[in-house]
Amino acid sequence: MAGCVTVPKELLKDLYAGLAKVEEVLATLEELMDKESLKRIRKAEEEYGKGEYITIQSSGEVKKFAE
């Protein structure tokens, strides 16, 4: 008896997609459990509501504003 298992490619794709979703949920929960993260999120929502943000169209602009 051989020590291997055949798994259909479609099943592997579905399993991988499901795992990615679980990882996203875990990352979100981790972020929400951190008090400092929640402060940053609330501040960002407040700034967004006041229109205190910029829209960047290119990577060159990102470098400009990151300096």
N, C-alpha and C positions, 0 to 999 in steps of 0.2 A: 504494500500500500504506500503510495506516494504521500509526502508531507506538504502538499500544496493545495491551494483552492483557487478555482477560477471565479473571478468576479466580473460581471459585465461592465463595460466602460460607462454605460449610462448610469448604472448604480453608483459607480465611483464618482461621477460628476455630481450626482444628487447628494451624496454624502459630503463631498467637499463643499458644495454650496451651503448645506445645512450647517456644517462646522463653521463656515465663515460668518453665518448669521449669529450663531451662538457666541462667537468671539466678539462680534460687534455689541451684542447685548451685555456681555460681561464687561467690556471696556466702558460702556455707558454707565453701568451700575457702579463700577469703580470710580468713575469721574464724579458721579452724584454723591458718593459716600465721602468724598474729600471736601472738607469745609472750605479750603482755599479755592478749590475748583469752582464750588458753588458761588463764592464771592465774585470770581472772575466772570462767570456766566451771567450773574445778575447785573454786574456792572456793564457788560457788553450789551445786554438787552436794553438797559437804560440808555446807553449811548446810542444804540440803534434807533430807539424810539424818539430820541431828540434829533436824529439826523446827523449825529456826530460820527461820521464814518466817511471813508473815501472808497471809490471804485477804481480798481486797477485793471488796465486792459492788457498789459504786457509784462513779461518777466523783467524788462528793464526798469519799469516803474516800481516793481517790488524792491529791487536793489536800491533805488533812489529813496524810498520811504523807510527801508530797513536801516539806513545809515543814521 
